[in-house]
Structure formats: structure tokens, C-alpha cells
Amino acid sequence: MGFEHIATTYGYMGVFVLLALEYVILIVPGETLLTTLGVFSHTNQIHFNLPLMIVSASLGTFTGSMLTYLIGRTVGRPVIQKFGRYIFITEKRLRKTERLFQRQAIWTLIITKYIAVIRDIIPYITGINKLRLKIYIPVQLIASFLWTSTFLIAGNLLELAGASIYHHWRIELIPGVLLMIGVVIGYRLMHKRLHGLVDSSDEE
């Protein structure tokens, strides 16, 4: 049973649970899931409301990040080191993420939302370092909203662009394809740049 099927079967609650679980089991493909649901929200096949989808997805990822923050704060680094490998938290990933967090905590919470796996480790690191909740909660809420909105709206726009090209392909096919290619390349470059920031933090 695919994640998209679970989300479409159980609706907003399914989206909430899947986004929360991403932080615990690290196998939910967040970006792919959100983009796909963004596409679905603009079709008549599934009755998803985009604003409500953003709210449920944001609360889901926020809840997951709060849960793992509390785990990190409660059990500490030694336990994460010992058992983290079972959920793909390797020592190398843990070290890189920790050094990046120590450089700039607030911006790290926001930027690393867009880096797969690293965004799931950051809450553990934040809890281990006992960042104050009055800082962590509002920053994590903002970061969760920005991240989920980005991919849900992107999926929605892709569906709109695809539908427009389908009906006016003679005029819009080439610009539409170029735009989609540009979006994909832009995201890959941004993702590579963000990974570069993480890697450079490990070298310092």
C-alpha cells in the first residue's frame, strides 16, 4: 500500500499521520508525497482542499518534529548514537547535523527542512542541545508551514500548467516544458547548495 493511497484513503488525518511518521521512521518520502497531493488537490478525483491540506501537513510535520525533539531531549546523544542506525541516523549524519546546528540554530531549523533525512535528524539534535521551547516551537511552526506549502503549491501549479498545456499545447508546450525543466533544475541546485552547507560545516 503506497503512501499516496494511505493519504487519499484517510484524508487529512492520513496526511497528518504520514508527515508526523516521517520524523520517526524516516521512510516517508515527504517531498514526493506533498507534491503528489498538491496535484491531487486540483483534480476532481479526490476532494482535497489545498488550504486544509497545508494545515494538516504542517501540523503533521510539526508534531513529528516535536516528538523527536522530546526524544532527543529525554534520552540524550549516547542513546541516539547507539540505536539511531536502526532508523538511518548514522554517526556521520549525526555529527554533520550537530555541527551545522551549533553554527546557527534558528536558520538551521528552517533551511534543513528542505534537505531530506537531515531535516529528520535536526529535531533530535535540537532536543539533545536543549534549545528552549519558546524558541523551538514558533520557529518549527514557521518552518513546517513553509516546507509543506512549497511542495503542495508546487504540485498544484504543476497540475495547472499540465492542464493548460494539454488544452493549448500548440502555444504553451515549449514554454511549459522549459518552465518545468527550470523548476526541476532550480530545486536540484538549491538542494545541492544546501547539502554543500551541511558538508562544509563538517569540515570546519
C-alpha positions as CSV (number, residue, x, y, z in Angstrom):
1,M,0.0,0.0,0.0
2,G,1.6,3.3,-1.2
3,F,1.8,6.4,1.0
4,E,-0.3,8.3,-1.5
5,H,-3.0,5.7,-1.2
6,I,-3.0,6.0,2.6
7,A,-3.3,9.7,2.4
8,T,-6.1,9.7,-0.1
9,T,-8.0,6.9,1.8
10,Y,-7.8,8.5,5.2
11,G,-7.8,12.1,4.1
12,Y,-6.4,15.0,6.1
13,M,-5.8,12.7,9.1
14,G,-3.8,10.3,6.9
15,V,-1.7,13.2,5.7
16,F,-1.1,14.4,9.3
17,V,0.0,10.9,10.4
18,L,2.3,10.3,7.5
19,L,4.1,13.6,7.8
20,A,4.5,13.0,11.6
21,L,5.8,9.5,11.0
22,E,8.5,10.8,8.6
23,Y,10.4,12.0,11.6
24,V,10.2,8.7,13.5
25,I,10.8,6.1,10.8
26,L,12.4,8.2,8.0
27,I,10.9,6.2,5.1
28,V,8.1,8.5,4.2
29,P,9.1,10.5,1.1
30,G,7.9,13.9,2.2
31,E,8.6,16.0,-0.9
32,T,7.2,13.4,-3.3
33,L,4.1,12.8,-1.2
34,L,3.4,16.6,-0.8
35,T,3.9,17.3,-4.5
36,T,1.6,14.4,-5.5
37,L,-1.1,15.6,-3.0
38,G,-0.7,19.1,-4.4
39,V,-1.5,17.7,-7.9
40,F,-4.5,15.7,-6.5
41,S,-5.9,18.8,-4.7
42,H,-6.6,20.4,-8.1
43,T,-8.4,17.4,-9.6
44,N,-11.9,16.2,-9.2
45,Q,-10.7,12.6,-8.5
46,I,-10.0,13.4,-4.8
47,H,-11.7,16.0,-2.8
48,F,-8.8,17.7,-1.1
49,N,-8.9,21.4,-0.2
50,L,-5.4,22.9,-0.7
51,P,-5.5,25.3,2.4
52,L,-6.8,22.5,4.6
53,M,-4.1,20.2,3.2
54,I,-1.4,22.7,4.1
55,V,-2.8,23.0,7.6
56,S,-2.9,19.2,8.2
57,A,0.5,18.6,6.6
58,S,2.1,21.5,8.6
59,L,0.7,20.2,11.8
60,G,1.8,16.7,11.0
61,T,5.4,17.6,10.3
62,F,5.4,19.9,13.4
63,T,4.0,17.1,15.6
64,G,6.7,14.7,14.3
65,S,9.4,17.3,14.9
66,M,8.1,17.9,18.4
67,L,8.1,14.2,19.2
68,T,11.6,13.6,18.1
69,Y,12.8,16.8,19.9
70,L,11.4,15.4,23.1
71,I,13.1,12.0,22.4
72,G,16.4,13.8,21.9
73,R,16.0,15.9,25.0
74,T,15.0,12.9,27.1
75,V,17.4,10.2,26.0
76,G,20.4,12.3,25.0
77,R,23.1,11.7,22.4
78,P,24.6,8.4,23.6
79,V,21.2,6.6,23.1
80,I,20.7,8.2,19.7
81,Q,24.2,7.1,18.8
82,K,23.6,3.6,19.9
83,F,20.1,3.0,18.4
84,G,20.0,5.7,15.6
85,R,21.3,3.3,13.0
86,Y,18.0,1.4,13.1
87,I,16.2,4.5,11.7
88,F,19.1,5.5,9.4
89,I,20.7,8.1,11.8
90,T,24.3,7.3,11.2
91,E,27.2,8.8,13.3
92,K,28.3,10.7,10.2
93,R,24.9,12.3,9.7
94,L,24.5,13.0,13.3
95,R,27.9,14.8,13.5
96,K,27.3,16.9,10.4
97,T,23.9,17.9,11.6
98,E,25.1,18.7,15.1
99,R,27.9,21.0,13.8
100,L,25.5,22.8,11.5
101,F,23.0,23.3,14.3
102,Q,25.7,24.7,16.6
103,R,26.7,27.3,14.0
104,Q,23.2,28.8,13.6
105,A,20.3,27.1,15.3
106,I,17.3,29.0,14.1
107,W,18.3,29.2,10.4
108,T,19.3,25.6,10.5
109,L,15.8,24.6,11.6
110,I,14.3,26.5,8.6
111,I,16.9,25.7,5.9
112,T,17.3,22.0,6.7
113,K,13.6,21.4,6.2
114,Y,14.4,21.2,2.5
115,I,17.1,18.6,3.0
116,A,15.8,15.0,3.1
117,V,17.0,12.9,6.1
118,I,18.8,15.9,7.6
119,R,15.5,17.6,8.5
120,D,14.5,14.4,10.3
121,I,17.7,14.4,12.4
122,I,17.7,18.1,13.3
123,P,14.9,17.8,16.0
124,Y,16.9,15.1,17.8
125,I,19.9,17.4,17.8
126,T,17.8,20.3,19.0
127,G,16.4,18.3,21.8
128,I,19.9,17.0,22.8
129,N,21.1,20.6,22.9
130,K,18.0,21.6,24.9
131,L,17.1,24.5,22.8
132,R,14.4,26.4,24.6
133,L,10.8,25.6,23.7
134,K,9.8,29.2,23.4
135,I,12.3,29.5,20.5
136,Y,11.9,26.0,19.1
137,I,8.1,25.9,18.8
138,P,7.5,29.1,16.8
139,V,10.5,28.5,14.5
140,Q,9.4,24.9,13.9
141,L,5.9,26.0,13.2
142,I,7.1,28.5,10.6
143,A,9.5,26.1,9.0
144,S,6.8,23.4,8.8
145,F,4.4,25.7,7.2
146,L,6.9,27.0,4.6
147,W,8.1,23.5,3.7
148,T,4.7,21.9,3.3
149,S,3.3,24.9,1.4
150,T,6.2,24.9,-1.0
151,F,5.6,21.4,-2.3
152,L,1.9,21.3,-2.1
153,I,1.6,24.6,-4.0
154,A,4.3,23.4,-6.5
155,G,2.2,20.2,-7.1
156,N,-0.9,22.4,-7.6
157,L,0.9,24.6,-10.1
158,L,2.3,21.7,-12.0
159,E,-1.3,20.3,-12.4
160,L,-2.5,23.7,-13.6
161,A,0.4,24.0,-16.0
162,G,-0.2,20.5,-17.3
163,A,-3.9,21.1,-17.9
164,S,-3.2,24.4,-19.6
165,I,-0.6,22.8,-21.9
166,Y,-3.0,19.9,-22.7
167,H,-5.7,22.4,-23.9
168,H,-3.3,24.8,-25.6
169,W,-0.3,22.7,-26.4
170,R,0.5,24.4,-29.7
171,I,1.1,27.7,-27.9
172,E,2.2,26.6,-24.5
173,L,4.0,23.3,-24.9
174,I,7.6,24.6,-25.3
175,P,7.4,27.4,-22.7
176,G,5.7,25.0,-20.3
177,V,8.3,22.3,-20.7
178,L,11.1,24.8,-20.3
179,L,9.5,26.2,-17.2
180,M,9.2,22.7,-15.7
181,I,12.8,21.9,-16.6
182,G,13.8,25.2,-15.0
183,V,11.9,24.4,-11.8
184,V,13.5,21.0,-11.5
185,I,17.0,22.2,-12.2
186,G,16.5,25.1,-9.8
187,Y,15.4,22.8,-7.0
188,R,18.2,20.4,-7.6
189,L,20.7,23.3,-7.5
190,M,19.2,24.6,-4.3
191,H,19.3,21.1,-2.8
192,K,22.9,20.7,-3.8
193,R,23.8,24.1,-2.3
194,L,22.1,23.2,1.0
195,H,23.9,19.9,1.1
196,G,27.1,21.8,0.5
197,L,26.4,24.0,3.5
198,V,26.0,20.8,5.6
199,D,29.2,19.3,4.3
200,S,31.2,22.5,4.8
201,S,30.1,22.6,8.4
202,D,31.6,19.2,8.9
203,E,35.0,20.4,7.6
204,E,35.3,23.3,9.9
